[in-house]
Amino acid sequence: MKLGVCYYPEHWPEELWADDARRMAELGISWVRIGEFAWSRIEPERGRFDWAWLDRAVATLAAAGLKIVMCTPTATPPKWLVDAKPEILALDAKGRPRGFGSRRHYCFSSEPYRAECARITEAVAGRYGRHPGVHAWQTDNEFGCHDTTISYSAAAAQGFRTWLAGRYQSVDALNRAWGAVFWSQEYGDFSEVDPPNLTVTEANPSHRLDYNRFASSEVARFNRIQSEILRRLSPGRDITHNFMGFYTEFDHFAVGRDLDLASWDSYPLGFLEQFWFSEEEKLRYLRQGHPDISAFHHDLYRGVGRGRWWVMEQQPGPVNWARYNPAPLPGMVRSWTWEAFAHGAEVVSYFRWRQAPFAQEQMHAGLNRPDNALDQGGVEAAEVAAEAAGLGELAPCGPAAVALLFSYEADWQFAIQPHAQGFRWLQLAFEMYSALRRLGLDVDILPPDADLSGYALVIAPSLPILSEATLTALETSGAVVLFGPRTGSRTPEGHIPVNLPPGPLQSRLPVRVTRVESLRPGAGPSVEHSGRSFAGRLWREVLETDLPPLATFSDGGTAWTAHASWHYLATWPEAALLDLVIARVALEADLPVLALEEGVRLRRRGDVRFAFNFAPEGRRTPAPIGAHYVLGGPDLPPAGLAAWKVGAP
């Protein structure tokens, strides 16, 4: 459990560097990330490298005992490169170039840009790959940020045609897979296929799904080029990438296969403000963040990193990019840091060392204010450093008893054909995860092709494209399984199965979906369960089945049913019903569930159990009487946390 910070020596007078490094070490910081946006300073003109300043910065930081994460600077190609090769720019869905003047102004499919990235990566890794102060690498920065995964450039169009030829081999197979006979969309050659933008009305959904798949593969390819160079020139150093929150435009598991560990950028207050949460939730958790936002991503990126992960950027104060940007409640920076450690983080790194008084992020807080005085986030970071030193190393996070299957492809499928305003796969997955957490359960988030051996309960929020391999893994696991609505509703080509949804699931769970409808709020039939009535929500499927219902729609249709230990939901349950569903399957799986107070969450790491309070009111720690506390105690104030040894006398 180590602390880190993001630092930009190129932003500050050199006479500050040594004092900054000294203060970082005194604060308890072990790691420092540098260089991700420094291309224009490293190479002011093509072929003319200025290493002197960076050599001195690396030497200064290393001399203070700090371990350096060096970054490839490819997220910000300099002006001279854009002017020389304007074709490296991405085009948006309206065909407009994503121009110079901020960041991430490149197209993943541009061969000239990939060559330039390989060249600068070779240069930086050749210079610092074996430097004793450089202990890890980060590729690029926040792949896809600002909606930059998908480009509609000429390079992307040509890359897509090549990708399609490899996938389908013949244009006749492509036409069949896309159902291109519809609206006379048939092609005579792969060279005729364009990206699915600038169409009069919606593009063919199979065309769009394949374009998502292609774009995702381009991100993985882009990352792989850099990772291979770094492994060759900097052996023995970990390689990571800093992923983002609630971002699904590419398959992070695929990118993660070329990394040693995953990392992500944690901004709980910004994410609460920017995403689907209700006004009530945004006000109640205004300064704490929703109780499950950070944990959801901690568990996701632990899965992406195959057990190894960091927080590369932790929010230390108000951010600058959300619709509203409140300051964290005093104590929350400390609590967020410990929550990450409770979920297995090796390092929590804060963004940034000092607030910049210029440019786009000058309203974004750091550990220090612009006048170099320690801000509230810095005070709390120092507190965590002292506590972590006293507590010592914790055991790794062992496998949880519950797995949640996370499918980026499912998210793309539902975004292409949501069939209901607000039907977002990611939100459905988050709500099921949140229901598990409200019961005090630990969760592993895994890809659909994961080995599920040893899990007692598996949650599949929805898998519209359901493979035989996934079904076999579920059967082999012997777990209790819950499938959400729209599971098995599409073939790999994106078509409705001829035998109707849930497609291949029918051989294990005998239900057929004969009709679906989406419902505006207040319009649908209610759902009846155990003598209680719950509001119908967003989605309803008509099931044809002889299985007895566990919940019914008010018109008599089946809303939830099960066969053996596999359950199927024909609706998107409201939170109160979802809690009952999740509790039922958890108890069926012989998992202990708790009735936690609102806002309280638990996480176990080794023999230590943590409790966190996200509510604006005080709570009681849900620990046994006589618990041996290593942090906190029986009272949980707002933003408070406690930790106790499990099984200790």
N, C-alpha and C positions, 0 to 999 in steps of 0.2 A: 504494500500500500504506500505509494509514493505520490508526491504532488509535483506538478509541472506548471509552466506558464508559457504563453506565446509572446515572443519578443521580436522587435523590428529594429535592429541596430541602425539600419539605413534611415530610420525616421528621426534619430536623435543625435545631438552633438557627441562626438567621440569621447569628449571628456566626461560624459555621464556613464559610459559603459562599465567601467570598473566598479563604480559605486553601485550601479544597478545590479551587477553580478554579485557583489558582496551582500547587498540587502536581500537578494533572492535567497541566497544560501542561508542567511541568518533567519529568514522567515520560515525556513523548513522546506524550500523547494529543491528538488533533485534534478528535474528535467526541464529543458528549455527548447522550444520549437522555433526555428528561424528559417527564413529564405523563401517562403512559398510565393511571394509576390515580387521578388527582387531581380527579375531577369534584366530589366533596363539598367540596373546598377552593376550587375555581373558582366553584362555584355552591352556596353553603351552603343556600339556599332557592330555590325556583323563581322565576326572574326577578331574583334579587339576586346579582350577580356581584361577586366580590372579586378584582380583577385586580392589586391593589397588590403582593402578595407575589410573584406570578409575574412581574410586570414587573421587580421588583428581581432576581429569580433570573436571568431572561434577560439583563438588563443586566450582572450580575456575571459570568456565564459568558462572554458575548460580549466583555467587557472583557479577559478573560484570553486572548483569541484562539481560543476554542473555537467550533466550528461546532455548532449545535444541531439535533437531530432532535426536532421537536415532535410529540407524539402526540395523536390524538383519544382522549378518556378514556372511551370507550363500553364498555369491558370491565367496568366496575364502576358500574352505575347506583346513585345514592345512595339512602339509606333513604327520604327524603321522596318520591322518585319511585316506589319500589316500593309504598309505602303508598298513594299517590294512584292508582296504576295497577297493581294486582296482576296484571292480565291480561298484563303484559309478561313474566312468568316462564314459563320452559319447564316442561313436564311430562315426567317420565321414562317409561320403557316400562311402568311399573306405574301410571301416572296420577298420580304424586305431584309436587307443585311443587318445582322446584329453587330453594330459598329463599335469602333474604338472609343474609349473614354471612360470605361468602368472596368469590368473584368469578365472573364469567361467568354471572351469574344473569339471563339474558334469553333470549327466544325470537327467532330470526332472522326468523320469520314475523309477529311482532307489528307491525301497522301503527302503533299508538300509539308503540311503542318506536322504530321507524324514523323517525317524525316527531321524537321527542325527540332522537335521534342527529343528525339533520340540523340541528336547532336548535342543539345544543351545538357541532357542527362548524362551523356558520356563525359562531357567536360566537367560538370560539377562532381560526379562520382569519381572521375579520375583524379580530381584535386583533393577530395576529402574522404574518399571511400575507405581508406585505411588510417585516417587520422585518429589518434587515440581518444580525442574528445567527442568524436561522432559515434554514437551508439545505436542509432536507429534512423530510418528514412520514412518520409511521407511522400507518396506520389501525388503531384498536382494539389488541388484543393477543392473539396466539395463538388465532386462530379455532379453535373446536372443542375447546379444552383441557378436560380433565375430562369428556369424552364429552358435549359440549354442541352438537354439530352437529345432531343429530336431536332434535326435540321432538315431543311428541304432544299439544300444546295444541289448544284450539278454533281458534285462529288458524292453526295449522299444518294442521289438518284442512280448514279452508275454503280455505286457499291450495293445498292438494293437489288439491282438487276442481276449482278453477279451472285449475290446471296440467294436470290430466288432460283437461279439456274442450278446452284448447288443443292438446294433443298428439294426441288421438284424434277430436275433432270429434263423434263419436256414441258413445252408450253401447254400441251393438251392436259397434262396432269395439273398444271397450275389452274387452268380454266375450270377443271372439275372441282378442285379444292376450294376455289373461291365462288363456285356457283356463278361464273361469269356470264352464263347465258342470260341471266337476269338483266334487264335493261340493255341488252346487246353490248355487254362489256367485254366480250371475248377478245383475246389477243392472238396475233399470228406469230409473235416472236417476243422473247424476253426484252429485247431492246425497245419495245413499244410501251413498256410499263413505266409509269411515272409515280412519284410519291403521291399519297392520298390527300393532297391539299388542293385548294383552288377549284374544287368541284362545285357544281351548282347547288346541290343539296348534299346530304350525307354520303360519304364514300362507302364503298362495299366494306362491311364489317370484317370480313376475312382479310381483305387487303390491308385494312388498318391494323388488325392484330399481327399480321406478318411484319408490318412496318415497325411496330413496337418491338417485336422479337429481334428484327434486324438492328434497330437502334441500340437495344440493350447489348447485343453482341459486339457492337462497335465500341462501347464503353469498356467492356471486358478486354477487348483486343488492345485498345489504347493503353490501358493500365498494364497489360501483360508486357508490352514492349519496354516500358520503363522498368518494371520489376525484374525482367531478365537482365537488363543492363546493370541494375543495382546489385543483383546477386553475383554477377561476374566481377564487378569492380569493387564491391564492398562486402566480401564474404563475412558471414558470422553476425551481421547486423540485422535486426528485425526490420521488416517492411510493412507499413500500414497505409491506409488511406482514411481520411476523415469524412465519414458519411454524414447525412443530415437526418433531421427528424421529420416524420410523416412524409417521406419522399419515396415514390414507388415507380418512377419512370424507367428504371433499369433494374435488373436482377442483381441485388447486392450479394447474394450467395455465390453467383457466378464470378463476380469480381473478387470476392473474398478467397476463392480457391488459389489465387496467385499471391496472397498476402500471408504473412506470419501471424498477424493479429488484426482485428478490426478496431476502428475507433470511430467516435461520432461526436457531434457538436451539440451540446445540451443547453437549450435555452427555454426552460420551462414556462416562463411568463410570456415570452413571445409566441410560443406555440399555442398556449391557451387562448391568447387573443386572436390569433390568425386562423384558427381552424373551427370546426363545426360546433363547438361547445355552446350551450345555451347562455343567454344573458345572465340567468341566475347563477350558473356555474362560474362564469367569468367574473362576476362580482364577489361571489363567496371565496373563490380561490385566487383573487386578484393578485395578491403578493406572495402566494405560496406555490402557485401552479397546481393543476389538477393532480390528485393523489397518484394517478397511474401514468402520466405522460412520460416521466423520466424512466420509471421502472420498465414500461413497455419497451422502450428503446434499449435499455440496458440488456434485457433478456433477448431482444432481437439480435443485437450486435454481438452478444456472447455466442449466439448460434452462428452468425456470419463468420466470426473468428474462430469457430470450432473450439470454443472454450476460453480463448484469449482475447481480451479487449481492453480498451482505454476510453476515457472521455478526453478528447483532444482539446475541446473548447467548452469550458463550463461558465455559464453566465455568472458574473460576479456582482452585477448591479443592473440598473436600467439599460435596455438595449435601445437601438435607434431605428429599427426597421419595422416594428409592428404598428398597428393602427393606434394603439395607446401603449405607453411604455412606463409602467409603474416601477418603483423600486421594490426589491424583495423585502419581505418582512425581516426585521433583525433576527438572525439565527438561521435563515433559510439557506444561505450559501454553505454554512457548516452542515446543515441537514442534507442538502443535495449531495454534498461531497461524501458524507458517510453512507447515504443511500447507494451511491455508486459502488463504494467499497463493499457494502453488504451484498450487492449483486455480482461481485467478483472482479471489479475493475482492478487492474494492476497499477494504473496511474490515473489521476484526475488532474488535468491541466486547465488552468484558468485562461480565459481570453479577456483581457490581455494584461501585460505588466503595468502599463500606464495609459491612461486615456489620451487619445490623440487630439490636439487642439486644432487640427486642420483636416480638410478633405471630407469624404463621405461619411466616415464613422466617428466624427468628433463628438456626437451625442451618445456614444456607446461607452459605458463605464468600464474601467479597468480595476486592477487591485490598488492602483494609485491614481490620484487625481492628476490633472495636467500640471499642477504646481509641485508634484512629486511627494505630496503628503499621502500617507496610507489611507485608503478609503475603507468603508465598512467591509467590503469583500476581502480586502487584504487582512484586516483584523481577524476575520473568521477563518481565513486560510491558515493563519498562524496558530489559531486555536486548534484546528484539526491536526496540524503537524505535530503539536505537542501531545495531543491525545493519542494519535496513531503511534508515536514513539513509545508512549507508555503502555499501550495495549499490545504492541508487537505484531508479528505476522499472524494472519488468520489462515486457516485451512482453505483450500480452493472450494469453490461452489461445486458440490456434487450434483449428479443428475437429479432433477426434480421428479416428482411422481406424475406430473401433468405435462403433456406436450401440446402446444398449439401450432397447427400447421399454417405456415405463412406463405402465400403464393402471390408473387408479383404478377404472374400471368393472369391470375383471377382478377386482380385489380384492373389490369388493362381491359379485360373482357367486359367488366361491368361499366367501365368508363366509356367504352365504345357503344354499348347498348344498355344503358341503365334501366330503361323502361319505367323509371320513376324518378322524379326530381328528388335528389338527396340519397338515392341508393348508391352508396359508396362502399366498396368492399373493405377498404381500410378502416372505415368507421365501424363496420360490423365486427371486424376482427378485434378492434380496440375495445368495443363494448363487451365482447365475450371475455377478453383478457381481464377487463376491469371487474366483471362479475366474479371471476376466479379469485382475484385479489381481495375482494370484499369478504370472502370466506376464509382469508388467511392462508391461501395456498400459494406455494412457489410454482413457477411455470418456466419451462424451457420453450423457446420459440424456434421452430425447425422448418426446413424446406419440405415440400411434399414427398421428396424422394429419400427422406432420412430413414435410418434404421430406428425403428420404434420399440425395439426390445427393451423390456424392463419398465415401460410406462404403464401405469395403472389406468390412466384416463387420457384420451386424445380428443382434442377439440379441433374440428375442421370447420371454421366459420362459414366457408363455402368453397367447394372445389368444382367450378363449372366444368373444367376438363379433368376428368378423374381417370388416372391411368391404372392399368392392371397391376403395375409394380406397387403403387400406393395401396391398393386394395389388399394385395398379398402381404405387404408389410403390416397393415392393420390387423389382418387375420392372424398372422404369425405372432404378433405382440400379445394377443389375448386381452387387450385393453378394452375397457368400456369406451365407446366412441359416440360422439355427438356430431352430426352433420347439420350444417345450417342450410337455409333455403337456396335454391338454384344449384345445388350440388348435382353433378352429372348432367347439366343442362346443355352442354355443348360437346361436340366432337373436337379433336385436335384441329380440324379445319375451321372450327367456329360455327358448325351447323347444329341444329336441333337433332338429337339422335332419332333415327327412324323408329325405334321402339319406345320413343318418348323418354323424357327425363324420369328418374335420375340415371338413365343409361346403364352402364355396367354395374351400378350399385344394385340394380333390381335382382340380380342373381343371389345377393346376400341379404337384401332387405326388401321384401316384396311389396313395393309401392310403385305406382305410376302417376306422374303428374300430367293430368289431361287438360289443364287450363291454368294460366296465371293471370293475375291482374294486379295493377298497382293502384294504390288508394291514397287520396289526399287526406290530410289530418282530419279526423272526425267523421270520415265517410264510410269506413269499413265496418264489417261485423266485429263485435267484441270477441274475445277469447275467454272461454270458461275453463277453469281448472280448480279442482278441489273446493267447489262451492263458491269460488271467487270469480269475479268478472274483471277482465283486463281490457284496456283499450286496444282495438285493432290498430296495427301500425304498418303503413307503407306497402306491405306485400302480402299477397294471399295466393296460395296454390291450392288447386282442387286435386285431392288425392283419390286414386282408385286403389283400394286395398281392403283385405279382409282382417288386417291387424286391428286390435282394439285401440281406441284413442286414449292418450294420456291427457290431452286437452283438445277441446273442440271449439270451432267457431260457433257463434250464436245461431247460425242457420243450420247447424248440425254437421258441417264438414269437419274433417280431421285436421287439427292444427299441429299436433305433436303425436308421434307414435314410435314404437320400438319393436324390434325383433331380436330375441336373445339379448345381447348387451349393446346392440347398435341402435342409436336413436336418430330420428329425423324430424326436423322442424320445417313446417310448411309456411312459416311466417317469420318476420323479424320481431321478436318479442320486445315489449317495453321493459324497462329496467327491472321493475318489480317481478314480472313473470320470468325474466331471464335469470334472476337470482334463484327462483324456485327450481327452474330447469337445471341450472348448474349445480345447485345443492343436491338435487335428486341423483344426477349422474355421478357426482363425487361420492356420495354415500354408497351408491351401488358399487363403486370401485373401492370401497372400504377406506376412503380417505377421511381423516378427521377434519371437520369444518368448524369454524368459529363464527360467532356473531359479533363481529368487530363493531366498535362505535364508529359513527360516520367520521370520515377523514383519517382514520387510523389504518396503517398498513404494516405488514410484517415481512421480514425476509430472514431466512436462516443461512448462515455461512459456517460450515464446520460445526463446532460445538457452541457457537454464539448465535443468539437470535436477536434481531434488531426490531424495534418498533419506532414508527415515525408518525407524527401528528401534523396533518395538513389542514386541519380545521382551524378556524379563527378563534375557537374556544379551547380551553384546557380539557384534557382527557386523562383517563387512568391508563397506565401501562398494562397491557393484557399479559402479564407475567404471573407465574405461580407465586403463591405466598412463600415468602422466604427466599425469593430468587437472589442469586449472587450477581449483582449488577457490576458491570465493568464500565458502563457509561450511563449517566442519568440515574433515574430512580423510579419509584412507583407513580410519580406525577409527570404527565406529558404536557408542558405548556404549548401554546401555539408556536410552530416551527421547532418544537422539541423532539428529541430522540432519546431512546434508551437502548441499552444492550445488556444481555445477561447470558451467563453460561448455562447451556442446556444440560440438565442432569447433574449440575454441581450441588454439593451439599449446602 
